[in-house]
Amino acid sequence: YFDKYADKITKLQKTSPEEFLGRLSAHEEMKKAPAPEQKDFSLPGRARSPVSVNPATKTLEKIMKLDLLKDKTAEEITEIWTKHFTAKDAICAVIPAETYKTMQKRFQQYNTFLFPVPRKNGYEFVMAQFQGDEAHFTTLINFQAHKENAPECLSLVHYTELVEDKGIVLMVGEYDKDSLEMIEAKCLADQVAIYYSRPSANQQRILDNFKRNPAFFDHNLLITEMNSLQI
């Protein structure tokens, strides 16, 4: 599928990506800071080593002591989680358990999708693949070059250990600073949240066409929807 549409996707251009950047729901600190200079389109990177068949399971305990969270409310944990990643090159979010249950089902149903990010001279497409509670992103040009060994530009991990006791899921996203700015990583995470938890009728149609009716899938609609998102 991607080989068939790669040339059409990578040549897609649209003016004024700056308009969208001004509407992103970035961190409060970033709202106060000058907008970062937009990156140009990516070049193919080096292929990564083949992924292990049984990769190590990522657990919340490796980030923070769960015993220290037992007496905390969901609101307090949200504040702790956000502060923990404030000074790190990462993005984070706290997702209500019911919302994440919906997202999990859709991760399985639509386990591959494309998202656009604004670039200096247009938009670049990033491919997302959902595996369990993780989402892995690579630029389309890297996927063309390296297929399953394409280097990642962003990975999202959803920790579900607190679902039963606190009713929340903790998400952290690590990104490649050579490929994305923080605001662009947040842009991708926000699009995932919307398409996979509360898509509009148009967004649902795009998802369905991407998976089942590629002849009706229009890349321009992804950009149109991104520019109209209420994040």
Backbone hydrogen bonds, N-H to C=O, Kabsch-Sander energy under -0.5 kcal/mol:
donor,donor_aa,acceptor,acceptor_aa,energy
5,Y,1,Y,-1.7
6,A,2,F,-1.4
9,I,5,Y,-2.5
10,T,6,A,-2.8
11,K,7,D,-1.4
12,L,9,I,-1.2
19,E,16,S,-1.1
20,F,17,P,-0.8
21,L,17,P,-1.5
22,G,18,E,-1.5
23,R,20,F,-2.4
24,L,21,L,-1.1
26,A,24,L,-1.3
31,K,27,H,-1.5
32,K,28,E,-1.2
33,A,29,E,-0.9
48,R,149,N,-2.9
62,K,59,T,-1.1
63,I,60,L,-2.2
64,M,60,L,-2.3
68,L,65,K,-0.8
69,L,66,L,-1.5
70,K,66,L,-0.5
70,K,67,D,-0.8
72,K,69,L,-1.4
77,I,73,T,-2.5
78,T,74,A,-2.2
79,E,75,E,-1.8
80,I,76,E,-2.3
81,W,77,I,-3.1
82,T,78,T,-2.4
83,K,79,E,-2.4
84,H,80,I,-2.2
85,F,81,W,-1.1
86,T,82,T,-0.5
86,T,83,K,-0.9
87,A,83,K,-0.5
88,K,85,F,-1.2
90,A,88,K,-2.1
91,I,173,G,-2.4
93,A,171,M,-2.0
95,I,169,V,-3.1
97,A,167,G,-2.2
100,Y,96,P,-2.3
101,K,97,A,-2.0
102,T,98,E,-1.4
103,M,99,T,-1.9
104,Q,100,Y,-2.9
105,K,101,K,-1.7
106,R,102,T,-1.8
107,F,103,M,-2.5
108,Q,104,Q,-1.6
109,Q,105,K,-1.9
110,Y,106,R,-3.3
111,N,108,Q,-0.5
113,F,128,A,-2.0
115,F,126,V,-2.3
117,V,124,E,-2.3
119,R,122,G,-3.5
120,K,39,K,-2.4
122,G,119,R,-1.2
123,Y,12,L,-0.5
124,E,117,V,-2.6
126,V,115,F,-3.0
127,M,138,T,-3.0
128,A,113,F,-3.1
129,Q,136,H,-2.5
130,F,111,N,-2.4
131,Q,129,Q,-0.5
131,Q,134,E,-2.5
134,E,131,Q,-1.9
135,A,156,L,-2.3
136,H,129,Q,-2.8
137,F,154,L,-2.8
138,T,127,M,-2.1
140,L,125,F,-2.3
143,F,139,T,-2.0
144,Q,140,L,-2.6
145,A,141,I,-1.5
146,H,142,N,-2.8
147,K,143,F,-2.4
149,N,146,H,-2.3
150,A,147,K,-1.9
153,C,137,F,-2.4
154,L,137,F,-1.1
155,S,174,E,-2.2
156,L,135,A,-2.8
157,V,172,V,-2.6
158,H,133,D,-2.4
159,Y,157,V,-0.6
159,Y,170,L,-3.6
160,T,158,H,-0.6
163,V,160,T,-1.7
166,K,162,L,-2.3
167,G,162,L,-1.1
167,G,163,V,-0.9
168,I,162,L,-0.9
169,V,95,I,-2.5
170,L,159,Y,-2.0
171,M,93,A,-3.0
172,V,157,V,-2.0
173,G,91,I,-3.2
174,E,155,S,-1.9
175,Y,89,D,-0.7
176,D,153,C,-2.2
177,K,175,Y,-0.7
179,S,176,D,-1.7
180,L,176,D,-2.7
185,A,181,E,-2.2
186,K,182,M,-2.6
187,C,183,I,-1.6
188,L,184,E,-2.0
189,A,185,A,-2.2
190,D,186,K,-2.7
191,Q,187,C,-1.9
192,V,188,L,-2.1
193,A,189,A,-2.3
194,I,190,D,-1.9
195,Y,191,Q,-2.8
196,Y,192,V,-2.3
197,S,193,A,-0.7
198,R,193,A,-0.5
198,R,194,I,-1.7
204,Q,200,S,-2.6
205,R,201,A,-1.9
206,I,202,N,-1.9
207,L,203,Q,-2.3
208,D,204,Q,-2.5
209,N,205,R,-2.5
210,F,206,I,-2.5
211,K,207,L,-1.8
212,R,208,D,-3.3
213,N,208,D,-0.8
213,N,209,N,-0.8
216,F,213,N,-2.2
217,F,214,P,-1.1
218,D,216,F,-0.5
219,H,217,F,-0.5
221,L,218,D,-1.0
222,L,218,D,-0.7
222,L,219,H,-0.7
223,I,219,H,-1.1
224,T,220,N,-2.3
225,E,221,L,-2.7
226,M,222,L,-2.2
227,N,223,I,-2.3
228,S,224,T,-0.7
228,S,225,E,-0.9
229,L,225,E,-0.5
229,L,226,M,-1.0
231,I,229,L,-0.9
